[in-house]
Amino acid sequence: MEKKKILITGSNGLLGQKLVALLVSKAHIETIATARGENRLPFQTGYRYVEMDITDPESVDRVLDVERPHVLIHTAAMTNVDQCEIEKDACWKLNVTATETLVAACAKYKIFLEHVSTDFVFDGTSGPYREQDVPNPVSFYGWSKYAAEKAVMSSDIEWAIARTVLVYGIAHDMSRSNIILWVKKSLEEGKAIKVVTDQFRTPTLAEDLALGCFLIADQEAKGIYHISGKDFLTPYEMALATAEYFGLDASLISPTDASAFTQPARRPPRTGFKLTKASNVLGYEPHSFREGIAILAGQI
């Protein structure tokens, strides 16, 4: 039986790393990991690594012509919301133009494209959201991701879009923290922290997102899917849950609201996802936030 060949962009990122780790455990999948620069994955077996720069159409064409994957999972993006607001050209080049390049190459080589997107395509006035709700971004990052979605949807390729929310997890060789690690470190050092109560999310364990992406790719399930955690929480509630799990002093955590912070980019207040479609169509079932903390704790 021919193996299903899946190629991943952004394999050095948090989702990319978790996705490669998951795919190599599946006997019927052949995995090709790609990123710009060298391979930073902590393991070398069970997949092939190929350097590919998604901002260079010639690099993309060369790799896809040779590899001819059945499915391409596009995880690479500029995701720092404030950086996108300031460096708009760089953000557009990586999030939109590169996606258009991949769409064109997938059309040429008849590859199923699974594009990873975000809850930030919504304005956050009426979350949690279903797949058919109408996007209305409030930040340049959100607009860039929505423009990329439209490039995918308006093409004549076979496609899926996997939107997600506030991904947390531990990746090898990455400086980026997440809310759980930040709260844990702050409280262990006896630092008082202020955490917002007026933003609502369904935080997503990176392993759960990888599973959702795999289910879509494996089934070549077309359309938009909302893939996130199932608990609808504020960052303040996430911080309290983290303190409770690690037995740390929750009195150091004080509630605040988003107006207390000056950030270049606006944030949608209430996002989060309804997971009915992903559950019914894909069989996707994520961990609870508390289970997610426990999984993370085991990896520290």
Buried (B, 14 or more C-beta within 10 A) or exposed (E): EEEBBBBBBBBBBBBBBBBBBBBBEBEEBBBBBBBBEEBBBEEEEBBEBBEBBBBEBEBBBBBBEEBEBBBBBBBBBBBBBBBBBEBBEEBBBBBBBBBBBBBBBBBEBEBBBBBBBBBBBBBBEEBBBEBEBEBBBBBBBBBBBBBBBBBBEEBEBBBBBBBBBBBBBBBEEEEEEBBBBBBBEBBEEEEEBEBBBBBBBBBBBBBBBBBBBBBBBBEBBEEBBBBBBBBBBBBBBBBBBBBEBBEBEBEBBEBBBBEEEEEEBBBBBBBBBBBEBBBEBBEBEBBEBEBBBEBBBEEE
